[in-house]
Amino acid sequence: MQINAGFDISYQCPQPTPMLLVLSVHPSRMTDVTGPHLLRFDPPIGASDYRDGFGNMCHRIVAPTGLLRISTRFTISDPGTPDAVVPDARQHPVQDLPDDVLVFLLGSRYCETDRLTQLAWSLFGTTPEGWPRVQAICDYVHHRIEFGYHHADPARGAFGGHTEQRGVCRDFAHLAVTLCRCMNIPARYCTGYLGDIGIPPVDAPMDFSAWFEVYLGGHWHTFDARHNTPRIGRILMARGRDATDVALSTIFGPSTLVGFNIVTDEVS
């Protein structure tokens, strides 16, 4: 299947403002993109790109004074299959994990393992290890948090999401990631596009989505605590420890977001 995707995002800046952008399709999916995949800036400005420590494609810019529009449109090929389910994927003992996976066991800005470890073991300590344990965590988070765009709070971490019992997709992902790490299961935060493909249309503005991956059986596997069901058509943009590592824009100065439009549609 083919998916058309892209965005139009606009910022108003009172002065020249440096920004780091994580708005490209992840390098692992670039071979699926048909034609060019370029960030466009209006007015035209210079941009340099680099790979961060997690392998994500990033861009550095200095936004000019006034209005800056950032946009892209692209078509990507997708197998059209739901997220894989591997119920016999086993959990690795910590001492057997690869070195580069260990960082995804540690606490981070939005994943406060120190505040949730006792809770995690009380809830999931008797569940079967591996895939069933991760699914039990997803089930718990899915029912624990009430989703609503009006619940968005950029300062809320996993502990706050659990306590307040409300949030957006990033809160579901942060809490699930944290509980997995508390149970010695490496977990990493993901962001990207997820359109209403293979499901009834949702009467809400399209947005970027957050989900997570866990390391089981020698591979990384996709889980989604918000939707809690395999989905079709995920387009990965970035992975990291939490939302800090994959923020769409990290801005070093005053600015106002004045436009935000996301497109993710299956090509009929």
C-alpha positions in Angstrom: 0.0 0.0 0.0 1.0 3.6 -0.4 0.6 6.4 2.2 0.6 10.1 1.6 2.0 11.9 4.7 3.4 15.2 5.7 2.9 18.3 7.8 2.7 22.1 7.8 4.0 23.7 11.0 4.5 27.4 11.6 6.3 29.4 14.3 6.3 33.1 15.1 9.7 34.3 16.5 10.4 37.8 17.9 14.1 37.4 17.1 16.4 35.0 15.2 16.1 31.7 17.1 18.2 28.5 16.9 16.1 25.3 16.6 16.8 21.6 16.5 14.2 19.7 14.4 13.4 16.0 14.4 10.8 16.0 11.6 12.2 13.6 9.0 11.2 10.0 8.4 13.5 7.7 10.3 16.5 6.5 8.2 15.3 2.9 8.5 12.2 3.8 6.5 13.9 6.1 3.9 14.2 3.3 1.3 10.4 3.1 1.4 9.9 6.7 0.4 9.0 7.4 -3.2 10.8 10.4 -4.6 12.4 13.1 -2.5 11.7 13.7 1.2 12.7 17.3 1.9 11.9 19.8 4.6 10.8 23.1 3.1 11.1 26.4 4.8 9.2 29.6 4.0 10.9 32.0 3.9 13.9 30.0 2.5 16.6 29.5 5.1 19.7 27.3 5.5 19.6 24.0 7.3 22.2 21.4 8.2 21.4 17.8 9.1 23.1 15.2 11.3 22.4 11.8 13.0 21.9 12.0 16.7 23.2 9.3 19.2 20.0 7.3 18.7 20.3 7.2 14.9 17.5 9.8 14.2 17.8 12.4 11.4 17.9 15.9 12.8 18.1 19.4 11.3 19.7 22.5 12.7 18.3 25.9 11.7 18.1 29.5 12.9 14.5 30.6 12.5 14.3 34.3 11.3 12.4 37.0 13.0 8.7 36.8 12.1 6.8 33.8 10.7 8.5 30.6 9.6 6.6 27.8 7.9 8.1 24.3 7.9 6.5 21.7 5.7 6.9 18.4 3.8 4.8 16.0 1.7 5.9 12.5 0.7 4.6 9.1 -0.4 5.8 6.0 1.3 5.3 2.3 0.6 4.1 0.2 3.5 3.4 -3.6 3.7 -0.1 -2.9 5.0 0.3 -5.5 7.7 -0.6 -4.9 11.4 2.1 -4.7 14.1 3.6 -8.2 14.6 2.5 -10.2 17.6 5.1 -12.7 18.9 3.6 -14.2 22.1 6.6 -16.5 22.7 9.2 -13.7 22.6 11.3 -14.2 25.7 12.7 -11.8 28.2 16.5 -11.7 28.5 18.3 -11.7 31.8 19.9 -8.3 32.3 23.4 -9.8 32.2 22.7 -11.2 28.7 21.5 -7.9 27.2 23.7 -6.2 24.4 25.6 -3.2 25.6 23.7 -0.8 23.4 20.4 -1.9 24.9 21.2 -1.2 28.5 20.5 2.5 28.3 16.8 1.7 27.7 16.6 0.1 31.2 17.5 3.4 32.9 15.3 6.2 34.2 15.1 9.3 32.1 13.4 12.8 32.1 9.9 11.6 31.6 10.3 8.0 32.8 10.9 8.1 36.5 11.7 4.4 37.3 12.7 5.3 40.8 9.2 6.4 41.6 7.4 3.5 40.0 9.5 0.4 40.6 7.7 -0.7 43.7 4.3 -0.3 42.0 5.5 -2.2 38.9 6.7 -5.2 40.9 3.5 -5.3 43.0 1.4 -5.2 39.8 3.4 -7.4 37.4 5.8 -9.4 39.5 3.7 -12.6 39.2 2.9 -12.3 35.5 4.7 -14.5 33.0 8.0 -13.0 31.7 8.4 -11.8 28.2 5.6 -10.9 25.8 2.8 -11.7 28.3 4.3 -9.3 30.8 4.6 -6.5 28.4 1.0 -7.0 27.2 -0.1 -7.0 30.8 1.6 -3.6 31.2 -0.1 -2.3 28.0 -3.5 -3.5 29.3 -3.0 -1.7 32.6 -1.8 1.6 31.1 -4.6 1.5 28.5 -7.2 1.3 31.2 -5.4 3.5 33.7 -5.2 6.7 31.5 -8.1 8.6 30.0 -7.1 9.9 26.6 -8.0 13.5 25.6 -6.1 16.2 23.6 -7.2 18.7 26.2 -5.2 16.6 28.8 -1.9 17.4 27.1 0.8 18.7 29.5 4.4 18.9 28.2 5.7 18.8 31.8 3.9 15.5 32.8 6.0 12.4 33.2 5.1 8.8 33.7 4.5 9.3 37.5 2.2 12.2 36.8 0.3 10.3 34.1 -0.2 7.4 36.5 -1.3 9.7 39.3 -3.6 12.0 37.3 -4.9 9.1 35.1 -5.2 11.3 32.0 -3.1 12.3 29.1 -2.3 12.0 25.4 -0.4 9.3 23.5 2.9 10.4 24.9 1.7 9.8 28.4 0.5 6.3 27.6 4.0 5.6 26.0 5.9 7.1 28.9 4.1 5.1 31.6 4.3 1.8 29.6 8.0 2.4 28.9 8.7 3.2 32.6 6.9 0.1 33.9 8.7 -2.1 31.4 12.1 -0.7 32.5 11.1 -1.2 36.2 10.5 -4.9 35.3 14.0 -5.1 33.7 12.6 -5.1 30.1 14.4 -2.6 27.8 11.9 -0.1 26.3 12.3 2.9 24.1 10.0 5.7 23.1 8.9 6.2 19.5 7.2 9.0 17.6 5.9 9.2 14.0 2.8 9.1 11.8 -0.2 6.8 12.5 -3.2 7.5 10.3 -6.7 6.1 10.5 -5.8 3.2 8.2 -7.6 -0.1 8.7 -9.9 1.4 11.3 -13.1 3.5 11.1 -12.2 7.2 10.6 -11.7 9.2 13.9 -13.4 12.5 14.1 -10.4 14.4 15.4 -7.6 16.4 13.9 -4.6 14.3 12.7 -1.6 14.5 15.0 1.8 12.8 15.3 1.6 9.7 17.4 3.7 8.1 20.2 4.2 4.4 20.8 7.1 2.3 22.2 9.3 -0.7 21.5 10.6 -3.4 23.8 13.6 -5.7 23.4 12.5 -9.4 23.7 14.0 -12.5 22.0 16.9 -10.6 20.4 14.7 -8.1 18.6 12.8 -4.9 19.1 9.0 -5.2 19.0 6.3 -2.5 18.6 3.6 -2.0 21.3 1.0 0.8 21.6 -0.5 1.3 25.1 -3.0 4.0 23.9 -4.6 1.9 21.2 -3.7 -1.5 22.6 -4.2 -3.3 19.4 -2.0 -4.0 16.3 -2.3 -1.1 13.9 -1.5 -0.7 10.2 0.7 2.0 8.6 3.0 3.3 11.3 5.7 5.6 9.8 8.6 5.9 12.3 10.3 9.3 12.7 12.5 8.9 15.7 13.3 6.7 18.8 14.9 7.7 22.1 14.7 7.3 25.9 11.6 9.5 26.1 10.0 12.5 24.4 13.0 14.7 25.3 15.2 12.8 22.8 12.6 12.9 19.9 11.0 16.4 20.4 9.7 17.7 17.1 11.5 21.0 17.8 13.9 22.0 20.5 13.9 25.8 20.6 16.6 28.0 22.1 14.6 31.2 22.5 11.1 32.7 22.5 8.7 31.5 19.9 5.0 30.8 19.4 3.5 27.8 17.6 0.9 29.3 15.3 0.1 26.5 12.8 0.0 22.8 13.1 -1.4 20.5 10.4 -0.6 16.7 9.9 -1.6 14.5 7.0 -1.5 10.7 6.9 -3.8 9.1 4.3 -3.8 5.8 2.4 -3.6 6.3 -1.3 -6.8 4.8 -2.7 
